[in-house]
Amino acid sequence: MRAMWWLKSGFLVWSENPFFTQELTMADVAFVVTTIAVFALVAFIAKGVAKL
C-alpha cells in the first residue's frame, strides 16, 4: 500500500492506513457537532436566566 501525506490543521500527517484519514474527518465532525451543541446549550441557559 502506498504511503499518503495529508495536510491537516497545519501539520503533515503520514499514514499507511487509509482509514486514518477517515478517523481524522470523523474527529473533525465530532468536534464541530460538540461545539455547536455547547453553544446551543449556553444560549438556552442564557435565555432562561434572562427571563428571571
N, C-alpha and C positions, 0 to 999 in steps of 0.2 A: 504494500500500500504506500502511496506517495505521501510524503510529509507535506503539511499545509501551513502557511503563515497567514495569520489573521491579525488585522489591526483592530484592537478592541480597547476602547477607553484610553487611547494614547499609549498603549503598551502592545508590543508584538507578542502574540501568543502562538506557540508552536505546538502542534498536535498531530500524532499519527492516527488518532481516533476521530472519525467524522462526527461522532455523537457528542464530542466535547463542545463543538460549536453550538449544537442544539441545546446543550446544558447551559451555556452562556446566554443564549437567547431566552431560554425559559427563566433564567435568573433575572434577566432584564425585565421581562414581562411581570414576574412576581414583584419586583421592586416597584415598578410603575403602579401596579394594582394596589399594593400595600400603601404607597404614598397617597394615592387618590382616596383610599378608604380612610386613612388617618385624617386627611384634610376634611373629608365629609363628616367624620365624627366630631372634629373640632368645631366645624361650622354648626352642626346640630346642637352641641353643648352651648356654644355662644348664643345661639338663637333662644335656647331655653333660659339661659342666665339673663338675657336682655328682657325677657318677659317678667322677671321678678321685680 
